[in-house]
Amino acid sequence: MKAIVITEAGGPEVLQLREVEDPNIKDDEVLIRIAATAVNRADTLQRQGRHPPPKGDSEYPGLECSGIVEAVGKNVHRWKIGDQVCALVGGGGYAEKVAVPAAQVHGGSSGIGTFAIQLAKYHGIKVFITAGSEEKLAACKDLGADVCINYKTEDFVSRVKEETGGKGVDVILDNIGGSYLQRNLESLNFDGRLFIIGFMGGSVAEINLGSVLAKRLTVQAAGLRSRSPENKALIVSEVEKNVWPAIAAGKIKPVVYKYFPLGEAVEAHQLMESSKHIGKIVLLVS
């Protein structure tokens, strides 16, 4: 099969499409012939040598995929050859085939920010977003965001306080990290939660713990790749139960910014690192 190989740690140019061996499946796995995968920030970190795959997972980048089941292990009963599926993977999405534990497979995917707006609105939640261009602000508003803040021209802490009568918001989903940490805490209401999913603004920061204590705040972080297969299976099950009905009903739709063929992974990574995109960057495999 063909796969994108990281030839050495470095910039996008180290990604090369090469012929490699097909993966072997275990008794509890399925073999997926991949139709599409997507570029995530974690892929760029792996390319730089900063985010290796968990032991036992594919060395090739790619944390998600969709495609068709080509083979099943002898202990797999839910899936059969020919089923259309999507999957969470520890690696190997940038390839023509990948072996995946059957419990990590489901019958789709979306950009975190654009997806989070739609999911929150589906549950009747008021949504605040920050973005750095009028184009991105307009796109988020079209998806249902209630308050759209240009972080380049406005102080988002002041705007949040203004829009909430001085209280702040209840939950913040943050992929910036260090440079926003203190301001995020200042933007939270009492008993608020800051959920960190990335460190685009650095991973080191100094904060005033007094505000954390006084407002009873919770700071939590989450990564997906290092989770156990059992934990990933639980996530897939929860998505199936709590999110999939909204997708099936057309209430939540994936937002795709641009499609690239697998062989143009270099260009896809360059786009990801430019931050010009709105929504997902998709690699088409077959």
N, C-alpha and C positions, 0 to 999 in steps of 0.2 A: 504494500500500500504506500501511498504518499502521505507525508506529514511535514509540518513545519518544525525544523530543528534549530535550536539555539546553539550556534557554532562556538560561541564564547560569550562571556559577559560583556555587554556594551549597549550601543544604541540600536535603533530599529534595523540597521543594515546587517546585523549579525543573524537575522532570521533568514533561513533558506529552506526552500521546498525540496525534499529529498525522498528517495525510495528507501523504505525501512521495512522491517519484518511486521507481519500481521500480529496483533495481540492474541494471546491464548485466553480462553475463558475458564473460570472455575465452575464448580457445580452450582453455585448460587448466583451466577452472573449471566448477563445477556451480552451478546455482541451486537453493537449498533453500527450500521452503515450510516455515517453521518451525512446529513443534508446541509446543515448550517451550524455554525457556532458563533460566538460573539466575543468581542474584545472587552476585557475588564482591566481596571487599574492594576490588579494583582498580576496580570500577564506581563505588564511592562516592568514590574518589580522583579519577577522571575527572570526576565530577559537581562536585567541588570545584575543578576546574581544575588538578589536580596530576598528572594521568596521561593525557596526550593520546594518541590512537591513532597508530600508526606511519604514515608518509607512504604514501598510496595506499589505506589501509584505511578502512572506513566510519566516519563521524563519530559514529554512534549507539553507545551503550554495549552491552555484552554480549560476552563472550569465549568462549562455548560455545553450542551449540544442538543440538537433535535435530529431525528432520522428514523430509520426503519430497522426493526429487529431482524438480524440476519441469522442468529443462532442463539440457542438457550441451553443453559446448564441443566443437568439431570434433576436438580432439586427446584427448578423454577417452574411454577404452575400458573402464575397469573398472566404471563406474557407468552406469546407464540410468534413464530416466524411470520413476518409481514406486518406486525403491529406498528403503527406510527406512534413514536414516543418522544419525550424529552428527558433530560437527565442532568443531575448534578454529578460532576466528576472531580476527582482530585488532580487530574491532569489528563492530557490526551485529546482535548477537544479540537485542536488544530490538526486534524488527521482525517483520513477517509474512514477509519474504523476505530472503535474504542470498546473495551470490555468494562462493564459497569455492574456493581451489585444490583440485583433485581429490585431491591427495595428503594433504590435511589432513582428509579425511573418513574416518569409520569407521562400521561398522554398529553409543553410550551415555555416563555421567558420575556423579560423587559428591563429597561433602564431603571435604576433605583429611584432617582428623583421623579421622573415622569410617572413611574408606576406608583410611587408612594402618594403622589397627589391624587391620583384616581382612586386608589384604595381608601384613602382617608375620606374623600368626598362620598364614596359609596357607603361609608358608615356614618355620614352626616357630620363630619368634623370640619371645623373652620381651619383653613390652611394658609399659613404664611410661607413665602419662599423668598430666597435671595438669589440674584443672578447679576452678571456683570455687563449685560447688553440689553438694549431694548428688544431685540429679536428674541432673546431667551425669555425675557419677562412676558412678552406677548404670547409665546408658545405655552408657558406655564399657566397664564390666565385662560387661554383657550381650553386647557385641560381641566380647569375648575378652581385654580388657586384664587383665594379671596383677597389676599394682600400680597402684592408683588413689590419687592424692595430692591433697588439697584444699589448694591453694596459699594459701588465706585463713587456714587454721588450722594448717598445718604448714610447716616449712622443707623445701622439696623437696630441697635439697642433702643435708641430714642424712638424710632418708629414703632417698634413692638410695644413699648410702654404707652405710647400715644394711642395705639389701636386697641389696647386692652385696659384702658383706664388706669394705667400704672401698675397693673398686676403682673404682666408677663404671660408667657405661654406655658402650657403644661408639659409638652414633650418637644425636644429638638433632635432631629436626625442629622448628624454632622459628619461630613467626610473631609473637613479641613484640618481638624486637630489642633495642634499647638497654638497657632497664631490667633485662633478664635476662642480658645478655651475660656478665658476670663469673661469675655463679652457674652459668650453663650450662657454662662452661669448667671450673669446679670440680667439676661433676657427671660429667665425662668420664673414662674410663679412659685408660691409655696408648695412643697411636695413635688416639684417639677423633676423631670428626668431628662438627662442629657445622654443620648445614645450615639456613641462614636463608632463610625464604620470605615474611617480612612484618615490619612495623615498628610494630605496634599500641602498643608501649611506647616508641616514639621511635627515631630513626635515629642518634643521637649517644651515645657512651659512652666511658668510660675503662676500660682493662683492664690487668691485670698481665701483660705479655708473658713474664714468667719462667715462669709455669705453662704457657704455650703451648710454649715451648722445652723445658722439663723433661719434659713428657709427650708431646712430638712431636705436638701437636694440629693439626688442619686445620679452618679456618673457611672455609666456602664459602657462596655465595648463589646464588639462581636466580630469574629472572623469565621469564615466558612470552611476554608480549605483544610485546616488542621483538625476538624471535628471527626469523630469516629464514624464508621459506616452506620452504626446504630443510630447515632444522633442525626446524621444526614437523612436517614430513613424517616425519623420522627418529623423532621422539617418538611419533607415531601408529603407525609401524611397530613400534617396540619395545613399545608397549602391546598391539598386536595379538598379538605373539608371546609376551609374558611375563605379561600380565595378563588378556587376554580369555578364555583357557581357564578361569581360575578363576571369572570372571563367568558364562560359559556353563554351567559345572557347578553354579552356585548357591552357590559357596563364598564369594563376595563379592557383597554386595547394596547398592545405593545406599540411603542413609538420608535420607529427605526429611522435613523438619520441618513445612513448610507450603507450600501452593500458593496463588498469587495469579493473577488474570487480569492480562494485560499492562497494562491500564489502571490497575491498582493498584500500579504500580511505586513510587510514593511510599511506600505502606504497607510494601512489601517492603524498601525501603532503611531505613526507620525500624526495622524488626525487625532487619535486619542490624547496624545501628549500636548496637542495644540489647544485643547479644551474648547474648540469651536463648535463641537457637535451638540445637538439637542436630542437626547434619547440614545438608542443603542447603535453600535457599529457592528455590522454583521459580516461574517466571512461565509461565503457560499462554497460548499465543498463539492457537492454533486447535484 
